[in-house]
Amino acid sequence: MKIAVASSDGINADLHFGKANHFSIYEFNEEKAIFLEIRDVSLAEGEKHQWKRPLEIIDDCDVVICVQAGINGKFGLGQKGIKLVEDEGTVEEVLDRYIKHYQFMKKPL
């Protein structure tokens, strides 16, 4: 599965989905996340409601981790079947939290 992390610098998960101009993309094999690439988003400065642009950039991803997403972004992600995780910190921290939670939820009862 692919995970997109909204990051301004590749180090910090610090962007709102609709304002994200960069996504760090990882391949997650249910044990660890392996960095694949950085994808840039062309945002128009000062323009509101740009959630469709980031959505197009990550449409092959299964999960997006960002600080927040507005109602339109949440709807668009839901329509594409992309799971939204709202979290912030370093990219390493948010990926680690997601992986631990994912593995915990996959354990048999």
Secondary structure, DSSP 8 states (H G I E B T S, - for coil): -EEEEEBSSSSEE---GGG--EEEEEEE-SS-EEEEEEEE----TT-S--THHHHHHTTT-SEEEES---HHHHHHHHHHT-EEEE--EEHHHHHHHHHHHHHHHHS--
